[in-house]
Amino acid sequence: MNTGKWRVFSRTAALLCAFCLALCGTARAQAFTVTEPELIAEEEGAGISVRVERYRVNTTKCYVARVRIDDASQLRTEPAYAFDRDQTAEVSSIARRTGAILAINGDYFSYQNGGYMIRGGVQYCSSPIEGRDVLLIDGNGDFTIVQNATAESLAAYADSGIVDSFNFGPGLVVNGQVLEEYDAKYNAGAKQRQRSCIAQVERGKLEYLCICCEGPVESENGGLTMTQFAQFVLGLGVENAYNLDGGDSTALVYRGEKLNAPDNRNHRPISDIIYFAAADAGEAE
């Protein structure tokens, strides 16, 4: 594995990023401050390296997990019970069952009516939700975000070897750009909330980030708007980032332990997770 150097943004760099966004008029830039990251956990071996850091964005605690894998098959999804069943479980419980090194909540597919859903190469639903962005992950582990996805626009990827797709959204960063109109398109986009996302640093590289922030209950005056979250994520150096189910569904789990808001008793059981496995770990049964 090519370990390289982890990209760690200093407070100055993060602040400059936010100011540049404001000056360039990228999305509706909202001012915020970012502290130096605090190292929470780090490991390397068995075809995977993980580094977990904690930032404060304004007063909100944000957790950033940087992951490198040797093979795209180590990026996986897992249901609470089955992808064709409407059942839920806690993220940490699903993660422990799979032996995940790192896991994050998925898109809560069973909560939505319809969607374009592929998991493990099997298509379970082919009815994209109007106005939603869809994340496609192919067999090479590359991310493609299809904005305002329709049956017609998704048909172009029918022969692209899509392994997994997700229906929550929106795309926070698409081809290196943050987007506009989050507030109008998605519920609670303008409010300070717990949020989570998964990102790929660059197409062709098996390097990913799982990111989440706490909310007003867990961090004093905490939570981020969708625009603030997108700008923070962009500043971490990613090409494509996709928003996942947030609120009380938000969970980042390392080695079976939930890192964010560990004392939140309102954590919502959900239907699926996205996780990273060691190279020698078999698929969960």
C-alpha positions as CSV (number, residue, x, y, z in Angstrom):
1,M,0.0,0.0,0.0
2,N,1.2,3.5,-0.8
3,T,0.8,5.2,2.5
4,G,1.9,8.7,1.5
5,K,1.2,11.6,3.8
6,W,-2.3,12.2,5.2
7,R,-3.7,15.6,4.2
8,V,-4.2,17.6,7.4
9,F,-5.6,21.0,6.9
10,S,-4.4,23.6,9.4
11,R,-6.8,26.1,10.9
12,T,-5.3,28.8,8.7
13,A,-5.8,26.7,5.5
14,A,-9.4,25.9,6.4
15,L,-10.2,29.5,7.1
16,L,-8.6,30.6,3.9
17,C,-10.7,28.0,2.1
18,A,-13.9,29.4,3.6
19,F,-12.9,32.9,2.7
20,C,-12.1,31.9,-0.9
21,L,-15.5,30.3,-1.2
22,A,-17.1,33.5,-0.1
23,L,-15.0,35.6,-2.5
24,C,-15.6,33.3,-5.4
25,G,-19.3,33.2,-4.8
26,T,-19.3,29.4,-4.7
27,A,-22.7,28.3,-3.4
28,R,-24.0,30.6,-0.7
29,A,-20.8,30.7,1.3
30,Q,-21.4,31.0,5.1
31,A,-18.6,32.1,7.4
32,F,-17.3,29.6,10.0
33,T,-14.1,28.9,11.9
34,V,-12.3,25.5,12.0
35,T,-9.8,24.4,14.7
36,E,-6.7,22.2,14.3
37,P,-7.7,18.5,14.1
38,E,-7.3,16.3,17.1
39,L,-6.2,12.7,16.4
40,I,-8.7,10.2,17.7
41,A,-7.5,6.9,16.2
42,E,-5.1,5.6,13.6
43,E,-4.2,2.2,12.2
44,E,-2.7,0.5,9.2
45,G,-2.6,-3.1,8.1
46,A,-4.4,-5.9,6.2
47,G,-4.8,-3.7,3.1
48,I,-6.4,-0.7,4.9
49,S,-5.3,2.4,6.7
50,V,-7.5,4.6,8.8
51,R,-7.0,7.9,10.5
52,V,-9.8,9.5,12.5
53,E,-9.7,13.2,13.5
54,R,-12.0,15.5,15.4
55,Y,-12.4,19.2,14.4
56,R,-14.6,21.9,15.8
57,V,-16.4,23.9,13.2
58,N,-17.7,27.0,15.1
59,T,-18.8,25.2,18.3
60,T,-19.8,21.9,16.5
61,K,-17.7,18.7,16.9
62,C,-17.0,17.1,13.5
63,Y,-15.4,13.7,12.9
64,V,-13.4,13.0,9.8
65,A,-12.2,9.5,9.0
66,R,-9.7,9.1,6.2
67,V,-9.5,5.7,4.7
68,R,-7.2,4.0,2.1
69,I,-7.9,0.5,0.8
70,D,-6.0,-1.8,-1.4
71,D,-9.0,-3.1,-3.3
72,A,-12.4,-1.6,-4.2
73,S,-14.1,-4.7,-2.8
74,Q,-13.2,-3.5,0.7
75,L,-15.8,-0.7,0.3
76,R,-19.1,-2.5,1.1
77,T,-22.7,-2.0,2.2
78,E,-24.7,-4.1,4.6
79,P,-28.4,-4.1,5.5
80,A,-29.9,-4.4,9.0
81,Y,-31.3,-7.8,7.9
82,A,-31.8,-7.8,4.1
83,F,-32.0,-5.2,1.3
84,D,-35.5,-6.4,0.4
85,R,-36.9,-6.1,4.0
86,D,-38.1,-3.1,5.9
87,Q,-36.2,-3.7,9.2
88,T,-33.7,-1.6,11.1
89,A,-30.9,-2.0,13.6
90,E,-28.3,0.3,15.2
91,V,-25.3,1.2,13.0
92,S,-22.8,0.0,15.6
93,S,-24.6,-3.4,15.8
94,I,-24.5,-3.9,12.0
95,A,-20.9,-2.8,12.0
96,R,-19.8,-5.3,14.7
97,R,-21.6,-8.1,12.9
98,T,-19.7,-7.4,9.7
99,G,-16.4,-6.9,11.4
100,A,-16.1,-3.5,9.9
101,I,-13.0,-1.4,10.5
102,L,-14.9,1.7,9.9
103,A,-18.6,2.3,9.2
104,I,-21.1,5.1,8.6
105,N,-24.8,5.2,8.4
106,G,-26.3,4.7,4.9
107,D,-29.3,6.3,3.2
108,Y,-32.1,4.6,5.2
109,F,-33.5,3.0,2.0
110,S,-36.5,1.5,3.7
111,Y,-37.7,4.9,4.8
112,Q,-38.1,6.2,1.3
113,N,-40.8,5.6,-1.2
114,G,-39.1,4.4,-4.3
115,G,-35.5,5.2,-5.4
116,Y,-32.8,3.9,-7.6
117,M,-31.2,1.2,-5.5
118,I,-28.4,-1.2,-6.3
119,R,-26.6,-3.1,-3.6
120,G,-23.8,-5.6,-4.2
121,G,-24.5,-5.4,-7.9
122,V,-28.2,-6.4,-7.5
123,Q,-30.9,-3.9,-8.5
124,Y,-33.7,-3.7,-5.9
125,C,-35.5,-0.6,-7.2
126,S,-35.4,1.4,-10.4
127,S,-37.7,4.4,-9.6
128,P,-35.6,7.5,-9.0
129,I,-37.1,10.0,-6.7
130,E,-37.9,13.3,-8.4
131,G,-35.4,16.0,-7.7
132,R,-32.9,13.7,-5.8
133,D,-29.3,13.3,-6.6
134,V,-28.1,9.7,-6.8
135,L,-24.6,8.4,-5.9
136,L,-23.3,5.6,-8.1
137,I,-20.2,3.5,-7.0
138,D,-18.7,1.3,-9.6
139,G,-16.5,-1.8,-9.4
140,N,-13.4,0.3,-9.4
141,G,-14.6,2.1,-6.3
142,D,-15.2,5.4,-8.2
143,F,-18.0,7.8,-7.3
144,T,-20.3,9.4,-9.8
145,I,-23.1,11.8,-8.5
146,V,-26.0,12.1,-10.9
147,Q,-27.8,15.3,-10.1
148,N,-31.6,15.5,-10.3
149,A,-31.5,11.9,-11.4
150,T,-34.1,10.5,-13.8
151,A,-34.6,7.1,-15.3
152,E,-33.2,8.5,-18.6
153,S,-30.1,10.0,-17.0
154,L,-29.3,6.9,-15.0
155,A,-29.8,4.7,-18.1
156,A,-26.4,6.0,-19.3
157,Y,-24.7,4.1,-16.5
158,A,-26.5,0.7,-17.1
159,D,-23.3,-0.9,-18.5
160,S,-20.9,0.8,-16.1
161,G,-20.6,-2.0,-13.6
162,I,-22.4,-0.2,-10.8
163,V,-22.0,-2.1,-7.5
164,D,-23.9,0.3,-5.1
165,S,-26.2,3.3,-5.4
166,F,-27.7,5.6,-2.9
167,N,-30.8,7.9,-2.9
168,F,-30.5,10.4,-0.1
169,G,-28.3,13.3,-1.2
170,P,-27.7,15.9,-2.2
171,G,-24.3,15.8,-3.8
172,L,-22.4,18.1,-1.5
173,V,-19.3,18.3,-3.7
174,V,-19.6,17.3,-7.4
175,N,-16.4,17.2,-9.5
176,G,-14.7,19.5,-7.0
177,Q,-17.5,22.1,-6.8
178,V,-20.0,22.8,-4.0
179,L,-23.5,23.3,-5.1
180,E,-26.3,25.8,-4.7
181,E,-30.0,25.6,-3.7
182,Y,-29.5,23.1,-0.8
183,D,-32.0,24.9,1.3
184,A,-34.8,24.8,-1.3
185,K,-34.3,21.2,-2.3
186,Y,-33.8,19.3,1.0
187,N,-35.5,19.4,4.3
188,A,-33.8,21.3,7.1
189,G,-31.0,22.5,4.7
190,A,-30.9,25.9,6.4
191,K,-31.1,24.6,9.9
192,Q,-28.2,23.5,12.2
193,R,-28.4,19.7,12.3
194,Q,-26.3,16.5,12.6
195,R,-25.1,15.6,9.2
196,S,-23.1,12.8,7.6
197,C,-21.5,12.1,4.2
198,I,-19.1,9.9,2.3
199,A,-16.5,11.2,-0.1
200,Q,-13.9,10.1,-2.6
201,V,-10.7,12.2,-2.7
202,E,-10.1,11.6,-6.4
203,R,-11.4,9.2,-9.1
204,G,-9.0,6.4,-9.7
205,K,-7.7,6.5,-6.1
206,L,-9.0,4.2,-3.4
207,E,-9.0,7.0,-0.8
208,Y,-12.2,8.1,0.9
209,L,-13.5,10.2,3.7
210,C,-16.4,9.5,6.0
211,I,-17.5,12.7,7.8
212,C,-20.1,13.6,10.3
213,C,-21.0,16.5,12.6
214,E,-22.9,16.6,15.8
215,G,-26.1,18.6,16.4
216,P,-27.4,21.3,18.8
217,V,-28.1,18.7,21.5
218,E,-24.6,17.2,21.5
219,S,-22.5,20.4,20.9
220,E,-23.4,23.7,22.5
221,N,-25.1,25.8,19.8
222,G,-24.0,23.0,17.5
223,G,-25.0,21.6,14.2
224,L,-24.2,22.8,10.6
225,T,-26.4,24.0,7.8
226,M,-26.1,22.0,4.6
227,T,-24.1,24.8,3.0
228,Q,-21.6,25.0,6.0
229,F,-21.3,21.2,5.9
230,A,-20.6,21.2,2.2
231,Q,-17.9,24.0,2.5
232,F,-16.2,22.1,5.4
233,V,-16.2,18.9,3.4
234,L,-14.8,20.7,0.3
235,G,-12.0,22.2,2.4
236,L,-10.8,18.7,3.3
237,G,-9.8,18.1,-0.3
238,V,-12.3,15.8,-2.0
239,E,-13.6,15.5,-5.6
240,N,-17.0,14.1,-4.9
241,A,-19.0,14.0,-1.6
242,Y,-22.5,12.7,-1.0
243,N,-24.8,13.6,1.8
244,L,-26.3,10.6,3.7
245,D,-29.1,10.3,6.2
246,G,-28.6,12.8,9.0
247,G,-30.2,13.8,12.2
248,D,-30.4,11.0,14.8
249,S,-29.4,8.5,12.1
250,T,-25.9,10.0,12.0
251,A,-23.3,7.5,13.2
252,L,-19.6,7.1,12.6
253,V,-18.4,3.8,14.0
254,Y,-14.8,2.7,14.4
255,R,-14.0,-0.8,15.5
256,G,-17.6,-1.3,16.7
257,E,-17.7,1.9,18.8
258,K,-19.8,5.0,17.9
259,L,-17.6,8.1,17.9
260,N,-20.0,11.0,17.4
261,A,-22.6,11.9,20.1
262,P,-22.0,8.7,22.1
263,D,-24.4,9.8,24.8
264,N,-27.3,10.6,22.5
265,R,-30.1,8.2,23.5
266,N,-32.2,9.2,20.6
267,H,-30.0,7.5,18.1
268,R,-32.2,6.1,15.3
269,P,-31.9,2.5,14.1
270,I,-31.6,2.4,10.3
271,S,-31.8,0.0,7.5
272,D,-28.2,0.0,6.2
273,I,-24.6,1.0,6.6
274,I,-21.6,1.7,4.4
275,Y,-18.4,0.2,5.7
276,F,-14.7,-0.6,5.0
277,A,-13.3,-4.0,5.7
278,A,-9.8,-5.5,6.0
279,A,-8.5,-7.1,2.8
280,D,-8.7,-10.6,4.3
281,A,-12.2,-10.2,5.7
282,G,-15.0,-12.2,4.0
283,E,-18.4,-10.8,3.2
284,A,-20.9,-10.8,6.1
285,E,-23.5,-13.6,6.0
